[in-house]
Amino acid sequence: MSEILQKIIDKQGFVLTDGATGTNLFNMGLMAGDAPEMWNEEHPDRITKLYQDAVDAGSDLFLTNSFGGNASRLKLHNAGHRARELSRMAAEIGREVADKCDRDIVVAGSVGPTGEIMGAAGTLSHEDAVEIFEEQAHGLLEGGADVLWVETISAPEEYAAAAEAMQNVGADWCGTMSFDTAGRTMMGTTSTGMVDMIAGMDYKPFAFGANCGVGASDLLRTVMGFSDTGTERPIIAKGNAGIPKYVDGHIHYDGTPELMAEYAQMARNAGATIIGGCCGTMPEHLRAMRKALDTTAKGEKPTLEQISTSIGPFSSEHDGTGDTSNQPVRRKRRRG
C-alpha cells in the first residue's frame, strides 16, 4: 500500500499533503464541540468537498476525516461504539474522490490520539490502546485507505501502541508527533528521541515526522533535528499556517500563502520529503506550496537564522536536544 507513496516520491521527489481538516470544516459550518466524524454520515457532500479542494489545490495525499474517530474520543459524543463504522465512511468518501482523479492520489486514514494518558501516570493500558487503534484501523482499511496516518501523538507509549495495532492489521503506515514544548512533545520526546524510538521498533512506519505544534519555524527546526541524525526514512513536515489569533470570536491563523510557500521550500531543503500544512492551512496555501515545490529546485539546508528571518522567530531558544538557536524568541501562545 505504501508503494503509491514511493511511486510519487520517485516521480517528483516530494509528496504534497493536504492542509487543515478542522479549520476547513469550521468554515463550512462545523460548530465548536461537535464531532467532525459525524459529518461523514450527516454531510458527506461537505467531506467530499474537503477532500476535493485539497486535490484541486495540488495535494498528492489527503487525510480522512477521522482524526477523532477512535472509541475513546467518540465516547464523549455517545458514539464510541461507532468508531469502526464512522472511520470506514471517512475512507469510503476519500476513495471515491481519489478514484475519480486522473493522477495518483493517496487516501491516508487519519488516526489521532486517544485523548487519554498512558504510562504510570495514566489510566489507559497498552493493551486497551492497541485495541482502540486496531478497531479504527480496520474501519479505515475497509473503506479503502491506501495507508494509515497516525498523527499528533505526544507520548512514545501511545506511538508504540499505534505501531502494534498497525502491525496487527497488516497496514502500511506513517506517523507524526507534535513538538510544542520547547522542541519537545508534551510528554518530553525530542526529535532525536523519536528517531531512536522508531529505530527500535519491530514494525516501523514508512515515513515519520512532525505536525502541528507552535508554528512553522519551530517545526522546521524539529525537521532538521530528524535529518541531522542521518535517517534514511522519509520525513514528514506538516506545519501550521502561522500562529493562532482570536479575531471576532474565531481562531484565525496569520500565515499567508506566500509564507507557506517559503515554508514548503525550506521543509524540503531541511530534509522533509512529505510536506503539507496543519491548522489554518487552506486551499490557497496549498496552491502556493504546490507552485513553489514544482518551480523551485531543492536547495541547500537552511540555517536557523534563515528560518527565523524568513518564516518567523522560534518560540524558545532550545530545540529540545540541548542545542540553542540564538534566535529571537516569541512569546508562546495557546494552540487553537
FENCOR-V148717 format. One record per residue. N is the residue number from 1. RES is the residue in one letter. PHI is phi in radians with two decimals (NA if undefined). D_LAST is the distance of its C-alpha to the last C-alpha in Angstrom with 1 decimal. Layout:
n=N res=RES phi=PHI d_last=D_LAST
n=N res=RES phi=PHI d_last=D_LAST
This chain:
n=1 res=M phi=NA d_last=33.3
n=2 res=S phi=-1.34 d_last=31.7
n=3 res=E phi=-1.05 d_last=34.8
n=4 res=I phi=-1.17 d_last=33.0
n=5 res=L phi=-1.13 d_last=30.4
n=6 res=Q phi=-1.12 d_last=33.2
n=7 res=K phi=-1.07 d_last=35.1
n=8 res=I phi=-1.18 d_last=32.4
n=9 res=I phi=-1.07 d_last=32.1
n=10 res=D phi=-1.11 d_last=35.8
n=11 res=K phi=-1.35 d_last=36.1
n=12 res=Q phi=-2.18 d_last=33.6
n=13 res=G phi=1.54 d_last=32.4
n=14 res=F phi=-2.74 d_last=28.7
n=15 res=V phi=-2.19 d_last=26.4
n=16 res=L phi=-1.64 d_last=23.7
n=17 res=T phi=-1.55 d_last=21.0
n=18 res=D phi=-1.53 d_last=18.6
n=19 res=G phi=-1.96 d_last=15.2
n=20 res=A phi=-1.44 d_last=12.1
n=21 res=T phi=-1.50 d_last=12.9
n=22 res=G phi=-1.03 d_last=10.1
n=23 res=T phi=-1.01 d_last=9.7
n=24 res=N phi=-1.18 d_last=13.5
n=25 res=L phi=-1.23 d_last=14.1
n=26 res=F phi=-1.07 d_last=12.2
n=27 res=N phi=-1.19 d_last=14.4
n=28 res=M phi=-1.60 d_last=17.3
n=29 res=G phi=2.07 d_last=16.8
n=30 res=L phi=-1.09 d_last=14.8
n=31 res=M phi=-1.67 d_last=13.9
n=32 res=A phi=-1.01 d_last=11.0
n=33 res=G phi=1.66 d_last=12.6
n=34 res=D phi=-1.39 d_last=15.0
n=35 res=A phi=-1.51 d_last=15.8
n=36 res=P phi=-0.99 d_last=15.6
n=37 res=E phi=-1.11 d_last=18.6
n=38 res=M phi=-1.17 d_last=20.8
n=39 res=W phi=-1.21 d_last=20.7
n=40 res=N phi=-1.04 d_last=22.8
n=41 res=E phi=-1.72 d_last=25.6
n=42 res=E phi=-1.42 d_last=24.8
n=43 res=H phi=-2.41 d_last=23.8
n=44 res=P phi=-1.06 d_last=25.0
n=45 res=D phi=-1.14 d_last=25.7
n=46 res=R phi=-1.29 d_last=22.0
n=47 res=I phi=-1.22 d_last=21.3
n=48 res=T phi=-1.02 d_last=24.4
n=49 res=K phi=-1.10 d_last=23.0
n=50 res=L phi=-0.96 d_last=19.7
n=51 res=Y phi=-1.18 d_last=22.0
n=52 res=Q phi=-1.13 d_last=24.6
n=53 res=D phi=-1.07 d_last=22.5
n=54 res=A phi=-1.16 d_last=21.5
n=55 res=V phi=-1.07 d_last=25.2
n=56 res=D phi=-1.13 d_last=26.4
n=57 res=A phi=-1.44 d_last=24.2
n=58 res=G phi=2.00 d_last=25.9
n=59 res=S phi=-1.18 d_last=23.9
n=60 res=D phi=-1.63 d_last=26.3
n=61 res=L phi=-2.56 d_last=24.0
n=62 res=F phi=-2.32 d_last=21.3
n=63 res=L phi=-1.58 d_last=19.4
n=64 res=T phi=-1.29 d_last=20.2
n=65 res=N phi=-1.42 d_last=18.1
n=66 res=S phi=-2.52 d_last=18.5
n=67 res=F phi=-0.94 d_last=15.5
n=68 res=G phi=-1.78 d_last=15.6
n=69 res=G phi=-1.56 d_last=19.3
n=70 res=N phi=-1.60 d_last=21.0
n=71 res=A phi=-1.07 d_last=23.0
n=72 res=S phi=-1.14 d_last=21.1
n=73 res=R phi=-1.35 d_last=17.8
n=74 res=L phi=-1.24 d_last=19.9
n=75 res=K phi=-1.13 d_last=22.0
n=76 res=L phi=-1.19 d_last=19.3
n=77 res=H phi=-2.00 d_last=20.2
n=78 res=N phi=1.00 d_last=23.9
n=79 res=A phi=-2.33 d_last=24.0
n=80 res=G phi=-1.03 d_last=24.3
n=81 res=H phi=-1.29 d_last=27.8
n=82 res=R phi=-1.85 d_last=26.6
n=83 res=A phi=-0.97 d_last=24.5
n=84 res=R phi=-1.15 d_last=27.2
n=85 res=E phi=-1.14 d_last=28.0
n=86 res=L phi=-1.19 d_last=24.5
n=87 res=S phi=-1.20 d_last=23.9
n=88 res=R phi=-1.06 d_last=27.3
n=89 res=M phi=-1.06 d_last=26.5
n=90 res=A phi=-1.03 d_last=23.5
n=91 res=A phi=-1.29 d_last=25.8
n=92 res=E phi=-1.07 d_last=28.7
n=93 res=I phi=-1.10 d_last=26.9
n=94 res=G phi=-1.12 d_last=25.9
n=95 res=R phi=-1.09 d_last=29.4
n=96 res=E phi=-1.10 d_last=30.8
n=97 res=V phi=-1.14 d_last=28.8
n=98 res=A phi=-1.14 d_last=29.7
n=99 res=D phi=-1.22 d_last=33.3
n=100 res=K phi=-1.51 d_last=33.8
n=101 res=C phi=-1.46 d_last=32.8
n=102 res=D phi=-1.61 d_last=35.6
n=103 res=R phi=-2.44 d_last=34.0
n=104 res=D phi=-1.19 d_last=32.5
n=105 res=I phi=-2.23 d_last=29.1
n=106 res=V phi=-1.68 d_last=27.4
n=107 res=V phi=-1.63 d_last=25.8
n=108 res=A phi=-1.81 d_last=23.5
n=109 res=G phi=-1.33 d_last=22.8
n=110 res=S phi=-1.24 d_last=19.2
n=111 res=V phi=-2.22 d_last=19.3
n=112 res=G phi=-1.58 d_last=16.2
n=113 res=P phi=-1.18 d_last=16.5
n=114 res=T phi=-1.29 d_last=18.3
n=115 res=G phi=1.51 d_last=15.9
n=116 res=E phi=-1.97 d_last=19.1
n=117 res=I phi=-1.70 d_last=20.5
n=118 res=M phi=-1.84 d_last=23.6
n=119 res=G phi=1.50 d_last=26.4
n=120 res=A phi=-1.06 d_last=28.5
n=121 res=A phi=-1.56 d_last=25.7
n=122 res=G phi=-1.89 d_last=24.4
n=123 res=T phi=-2.05 d_last=25.8
n=124 res=L phi=-1.72 d_last=25.3
n=125 res=S phi=-1.40 d_last=28.4
n=126 res=H phi=-1.04 d_last=28.7
n=127 res=E phi=-1.09 d_last=30.9
n=128 res=D phi=-1.19 d_last=28.6
n=129 res=A phi=-1.12 d_last=25.6
n=130 res=V phi=-1.04 d_last=28.0
n=131 res=E phi=-1.10 d_last=29.1
n=132 res=I phi=-1.11 d_last=25.6
n=133 res=F phi=-1.17 d_last=24.8
n=134 res=E phi=-1.14 d_last=28.3
n=135 res=E phi=-1.05 d_last=28.2
n=136 res=Q phi=-1.18 d_last=25.2
n=137 res=A phi=-1.05 d_last=26.8
n=138 res=H phi=-1.01 d_last=29.9
n=139 res=G phi=-1.09 d_last=28.3
n=140 res=L phi=-1.14 d_last=26.6
n=141 res=L phi=-1.19 d_last=30.0
n=142 res=E phi=-1.09 d_last=31.9
n=143 res=G phi=-1.40 d_last=29.8
n=144 res=G phi=1.86 d_last=30.7
n=145 res=A phi=-1.10 d_last=27.9
n=146 res=D phi=-1.35 d_last=29.4
n=147 res=V phi=-2.60 d_last=27.4
n=148 res=L phi=-1.74 d_last=24.8
n=149 res=W phi=-2.26 d_last=21.5
n=150 res=V phi=-1.39 d_last=20.0
n=151 res=E phi=-2.51 d_last=16.5
n=152 res=T phi=1.05 d_last=13.7
n=153 res=I phi=-1.52 d_last=16.4
n=154 res=S phi=-1.92 d_last=16.6
n=155 res=A phi=-1.78 d_last=20.1
n=156 res=P phi=-1.05 d_last=23.3
n=157 res=E phi=-1.11 d_last=24.8
n=158 res=E phi=-1.28 d_last=22.4
n=159 res=Y phi=-1.09 d_last=22.8
n=160 res=A phi=-1.15 d_last=26.6
n=161 res=A phi=-1.13 d_last=26.5
n=162 res=A phi=-1.11 d_last=24.8
n=163 res=A phi=-1.06 d_last=27.5
n=164 res=E phi=-1.14 d_last=30.2
n=165 res=A phi=-1.12 d_last=29.1
n=166 res=M phi=-1.08 d_last=29.1
n=167 res=Q phi=-1.16 d_last=32.6
n=168 res=N phi=-1.10 d_last=33.8
n=169 res=V phi=-1.68 d_last=33.1
n=170 res=G phi=1.24 d_last=34.2
n=171 res=A phi=-1.74 d_last=31.1
n=172 res=D phi=-1.23 d_last=30.3
n=173 res=W phi=-2.62 d_last=26.8
n=174 res=C phi=-2.16 d_last=24.2
n=175 res=G phi=-2.62 d_last=21.7
n=176 res=T phi=-2.10 d_last=18.7
n=177 res=M phi=-2.07 d_last=17.0
n=178 res=S phi=-1.89 d_last=13.8
n=179 res=F phi=-1.79 d_last=15.0
n=180 res=D phi=-2.29 d_last=12.6
n=181 res=T phi=-2.29 d_last=15.1
n=182 res=A phi=0.91 d_last=17.7
n=183 res=G phi=1.43 d_last=18.5
n=184 res=R phi=-2.10 d_last=18.5
n=185 res=T phi=-1.27 d_last=16.6
n=186 res=M phi=-1.00 d_last=15.5
n=187 res=M phi=-1.72 d_last=19.1
n=188 res=G phi=1.71 d_last=20.8
n=189 res=T phi=-1.31 d_last=21.7
n=190 res=T phi=-1.72 d_last=22.4
n=191 res=S phi=-1.07 d_last=23.0
n=192 res=T phi=-1.20 d_last=26.7
n=193 res=G phi=-1.12 d_last=26.3
n=194 res=M phi=-1.18 d_last=24.6
n=195 res=V phi=-1.06 d_last=27.6
n=196 res=D phi=-1.12 d_last=30.0
n=197 res=M phi=-1.08 d_last=28.5
n=198 res=I phi=-1.18 d_last=28.8
n=199 res=A phi=-1.05 d_last=32.3
n=200 res=G phi=-1.60 d_last=33.4
n=201 res=M phi=-1.43 d_last=32.2
n=202 res=D phi=-1.33 d_last=34.8
n=203 res=Y phi=-2.18 d_last=32.7
n=204 res=K phi=-1.47 d_last=30.6
n=205 res=P phi=-1.27 d_last=28.0
n=206 res=F phi=-1.08 d_last=29.2
n=207 res=A phi=-2.49 d_last=26.3
n=208 res=F phi=-2.50 d_last=23.6
n=209 res=G phi=2.93 d_last=20.9
n=210 res=A phi=-2.27 d_last=17.3
n=211 res=N phi=-2.45 d_last=14.1
n=212 res=C phi=1.08 d_last=10.4
n=213 res=G phi=1.40 d_last=10.5
n=214 res=V phi=-1.56 d_last=10.1
n=215 res=G phi=-2.81 d_last=11.8
n=216 res=A phi=-1.15 d_last=14.9
n=217 res=S phi=-1.09 d_last=17.4
n=218 res=D phi=-1.06 d_last=16.5
n=219 res=L phi=-1.13 d_last=16.5
n=220 res=L phi=-1.12 d_last=19.9
n=221 res=R phi=-1.13 d_last=21.3
n=222 res=T phi=-1.16 d_last=20.5
n=223 res=V phi=-1.03 d_last=22.2
n=224 res=M phi=-1.16 d_last=25.2
n=225 res=G phi=-1.10 d_last=25.3
n=226 res=F phi=-1.11 d_last=25.8
n=227 res=S phi=-1.17 d_last=28.4
n=228 res=D phi=-1.12 d_last=30.3
n=229 res=T phi=-1.35 d_last=31.3
n=230 res=G phi=1.46 d_last=33.3
n=231 res=T phi=-1.00 d_last=31.8
n=232 res=E phi=-1.72 d_last=33.2
n=233 res=R phi=-1.36 d_last=30.5
n=234 res=P phi=-0.98 d_last=28.3
n=235 res=I phi=-1.82 d_last=25.0
n=236 res=I phi=-1.81 d_last=21.7
n=237 res=A phi=-2.24 d_last=19.1
n=238 res=K phi=-2.36 d_last=16.0
n=239 res=G phi=-1.64 d_last=13.7
n=240 res=N phi=-1.24 d_last=10.6
n=241 res=A phi=-1.48 d_last=12.0
n=242 res=G phi=1.56 d_last=11.6
n=243 res=I phi=-1.96 d_last=9.1
n=244 res=P phi=-1.21 d_last=6.2
n=245 res=K phi=-2.37 d_last=8.3
n=246 res=Y phi=-1.52 d_last=9.0
n=247 res=V phi=-2.25 d_last=12.1
n=248 res=D phi=0.94 d_last=14.3
n=249 res=G phi=1.44 d_last=12.0
n=250 res=H phi=-2.18 d_last=9.5
n=251 res=I phi=-1.42 d_last=6.5
n=252 res=H phi=-2.23 d_last=8.7
n=253 res=Y phi=-1.72 d_last=9.2
n=254 res=D phi=-1.57 d_last=12.5
n=255 res=G phi=-1.31 d_last=14.2
n=256 res=T phi=-1.50 d_last=17.4
n=257 res=P phi=-0.98 d_last=19.5
n=258 res=E phi=-1.13 d_last=22.0
n=259 res=L phi=-1.14 d_last=19.6
n=260 res=M phi=-1.24 d_last=18.5
n=261 res=A phi=-1.14 d_last=22.2
n=262 res=E phi=-1.14 d_last=23.0
n=263 res=Y phi=-1.03 d_last=20.4
n=264 res=A phi=-1.07 d_last=22.0
n=265 res=Q phi=-1.13 d_last=25.4
n=266 res=M phi=-1.18 d_last=24.5
n=267 res=A phi=-1.09 d_last=22.9
n=268 res=R phi=-1.13 d_last=26.3
n=269 res=N phi=-1.15 d_last=28.3
n=270 res=A phi=-1.36 d_last=26.5
n=271 res=G phi=2.17 d_last=27.5
n=272 res=A phi=-1.40 d_last=25.0
n=273 res=T phi=-1.92 d_last=26.7
n=274 res=I phi=-1.91 d_last=24.0
n=275 res=I phi=-2.22 d_last=21.4
n=276 res=G phi=-2.85 d_last=18.4
n=277 res=G phi=-2.13 d_last=14.9
n=278 res=C phi=-2.06 d_last=11.6
n=279 res=C phi=-0.89 d_last=8.2
n=280 res=G phi=1.47 d_last=9.5
n=281 res=T phi=-1.46 d_last=13.1
n=282 res=M phi=-1.88 d_last=15.5
n=283 res=P phi=-0.95 d_last=19.2
n=284 res=E phi=-1.15 d_last=20.3
n=285 res=H phi=-1.18 d_last=18.5
n=286 res=L phi=-1.10 d_last=20.3
n=287 res=R phi=-1.06 d_last=23.6
n=288 res=A phi=-1.18 d_last=23.5
n=289 res=M phi=-1.15 d_last=22.7
n=290 res=R phi=-1.08 d_last=25.5
n=291 res=K phi=-1.07 d_last=27.9
n=292 res=A phi=-1.12 d_last=27.3
n=293 res=L phi=-1.22 d_last=27.9
n=294 res=D phi=-1.29 d_last=30.9
n=295 res=T phi=-1.84 d_last=32.6
n=296 res=T phi=-2.16 d_last=32.1
n=297 res=A phi=-1.29 d_last=33.8
n=298 res=K phi=-1.08 d_last=32.2
n=299 res=G phi=-1.96 d_last=32.8
n=300 res=E phi=-1.30 d_last=33.0
n=301 res=K phi=-1.07 d_last=30.4
n=302 res=P phi=-1.26 d_last=28.4
n=303 res=T phi=-1.52 d_last=28.7
n=304 res=L phi=-1.09 d_last=25.9
n=305 res=E phi=-1.13 d_last=27.1
n=306 res=Q phi=-1.13 d_last=26.9
n=307 res=I phi=-1.11 d_last=23.3
n=308 res=S phi=-1.17 d_last=22.3
n=309 res=T phi=-1.27 d_last=24.5
n=310 res=S phi=-1.50 d_last=23.4
n=311 res=I phi=-1.78 d_last=19.7
n=312 res=G phi=2.36 d_last=18.8
n=313 res=P phi=-1.16 d_last=19.4
n=314 res=F phi=-1.32 d_last=18.2
n=315 res=S phi=-1.46 d_last=16.0
n=316 res=S phi=-2.65 d_last=19.0
n=317 res=E phi=-1.24 d_last=22.7
n=318 res=H phi=-1.67 d_last=23.0
n=319 res=D phi=-1.68 d_last=22.0
n=320 res=G phi=1.67 d_last=22.6
n=321 res=T phi=-1.83 d_last=26.1
n=322 res=G phi=1.89 d_last=28.0
n=323 res=D phi=-1.49 d_last=28.0
n=324 res=T phi=-2.10 d_last=26.7
n=325 res=S phi=-1.51 d_last=25.6
n=326 res=N phi=0.97 d_last=27.3
n=327 res=Q phi=-2.00 d_last=24.8
n=328 res=P phi=-0.95 d_last=23.1
n=329 res=V phi=-1.92 d_last=20.1
n=330 res=R phi=-1.73 d_last=17.1
n=331 res=R phi=-1.18 d_last=15.5
n=332 res=K phi=-1.25 d_last=12.5
n=333 res=R phi=-2.11 d_last=9.2
n=334 res=R phi=-1.22 d_last=6.4
n=335 res=R phi=-1.37 d_last=3.8
n=336 res=G phi=-2.04 d_last=0.0
